């Protein structure tokens, strides 16, 4: 599968690559592994979906936010590694902040999982972990880190 052609067929445009918010790189390559630093729901430098899931961010908005995080991961991979150079997505760690009574994290994280399999096909299958946290930077509702294998 040609990922760029698939994006075109799906009518999807990758967002602009965001810049790191501190002293780190967005994609760190070690051997045949690419580690993508946490990506937040930022679209072309606009901070979106800020707040707590179940309070001021709905579950459906959380799904959209996590999908945007996945799109930012893909933009980083495309810019720093190139889609032709990836063997596949290995694992993702999803982070969220929510109200105390909210408990739909797997549904929200599916927003990222579905983006990865839709765009990457079988290269997008992955394992994942989900972490509820007290606070994310800039009050983002969700964040996503990933690890890819690079072709040797």
C-alpha positions in Angstrom: 0.0 0.0 0.0 1.3 3.5 -0.9 0.4 5.6 2.1 0.5 8.9 0.3 -1.8 7.6 -2.4 -4.1 6.3 0.2 -4.2 9.7 1.9 -5.1 11.3 -1.4 -7.8 8.7 -2.1 -9.3 9.3 1.3 -9.1 13.1 0.8 -7.0 13.5 3.9 -4.4 16.2 4.3 -1.8 15.9 7.0 -1.6 18.8 9.5 1.5 21.0 9.7 4.3 19.5 11.8 4.2 21.1 15.3 7.3 22.1 17.0 8.4 20.6 20.4 7.4 22.4 23.5 10.7 21.9 25.2 14.3 20.6 24.9 13.6 17.4 22.9 13.1 16.2 19.4 9.7 15.2 17.9 11.0 11.9 16.5 14.0 10.1 18.0 15.5 7.4 15.9 17.5 4.6 17.5 18.5 1.7 15.3 15.4 0.6 13.5 13.0 2.2 15.9 11.4 5.7 15.7 10.0 7.0 18.9 7.5 9.9 18.4 7.2 12.3 21.3 3.8 13.1 22.7 1.5 14.7 20.2 -1.4 16.8 21.3 -4.6 17.9 19.5 -2.9 20.8 17.8 -3.9 21.8 14.3 -1.6 24.2 12.4 -0.3 25.6 15.7 -3.9 26.1 17.1 -4.5 24.4 20.5 -7.7 22.5 20.4 -9.8 20.3 22.8 -8.5 21.8 26.0 -10.2 20.6 29.2 -11.4 17.5 30.9 -13.2 14.6 29.2 -16.7 14.2 30.7 -16.7 17.8 32.0 -16.1 20.3 29.2 -15.0 17.9 26.5 -17.5 15.3 25.3 -16.6 11.7 24.5 -17.2 12.4 20.8 -15.0 15.4 21.0 -12.4 13.3 22.7 -12.5 10.8 19.8 -11.9 13.7 17.4 -9.1 15.0 19.6 -7.3 11.6 19.7 -7.8 11.3 15.9 -6.0 14.7 15.5 -3.2 13.4 17.8 -2.8 10.4 15.4 -2.7 12.7 12.4 0.0 14.7 14.1 2.0 11.5 14.7 1.6 10.7 11.0 2.8 14.2 10.0 5.9 13.8 12.2 6.6 10.3 10.7 6.2 11.6 7.2 8.4 14.6 7.8 11.2 12.9 9.8 11.2 9.3 8.5 9.1 9.1 5.4 6.2 6.7 4.9 8.2 4.5 2.5 10.7 3.9 5.3 8.4 2.5 8.0 7.7 -1.2 8.5 4.8 -0.4 10.8 3.4 1.1 14.0 4.3 -1.0 17.0 2.7 0.5 20.1 1.0 3.7 21.3 0.5 5.1 24.7 -2.6 7.3 25.1 -3.0 9.8 27.8 -6.2 11.6 28.9 -7.5 13.9 31.6 -11.1 13.6 32.7 -13.6 14.2 35.3 -13.9 11.7 38.1 -17.1 10.0 36.8 -16.1 9.7 33.1 -15.0 6.2 32.0 -15.0 5.9 28.2 -11.2 6.0 27.6 -11.1 2.9 25.2 -13.7 4.5 23.0 -11.8 7.8 22.8 -8.5 6.0 22.1 -10.2 4.1 19.3 -10.2 7.5 17.5 -6.4 7.2 17.1 -6.4 3.4 16.5 -8.9 3.8 13.6 -6.9 6.6 12.0 -3.8 4.5 12.0 -5.4 1.4 10.4 -7.4 3.5 8.0 -4.3 5.3 6.7 -1.6 2.8 7.2 -3.5 -0.4 6.5 -1.9 -3.5 8.1 1.2 -1.4 9.0 -1.1 0.5 11.4 -2.0 -2.5 13.6 -0.6 -2.0 17.1 -0.7 -2.6 20.8 -1.7 0.2 23.1 -1.9 1.4 26.7 -4.2 4.0 28.1 -3.3 6.3 31.0 -5.6 8.6 32.9 -3.6 11.5 34.3 -4.4 14.4 36.6 -3.1 17.1 34.2 -1.7 17.4 30.7 0.4 20.3 29.4 -1.7 23.4 28.3 -4.8 21.6 29.6 -5.0 19.3 26.6 -7.7 16.6 27.0 -5.5 13.9 25.3 -2.0 13.1 24.2 -0.4 10.3 22.2 3.1 8.7 22.0 4.0 6.0 19.5 6.8 3.7 18.4 7.4 2.6 14.8 9.8 0.1 13.3 11.8 1.4 10.4 12.8 -0.8 7.5 16.4 -1.9 7.4 
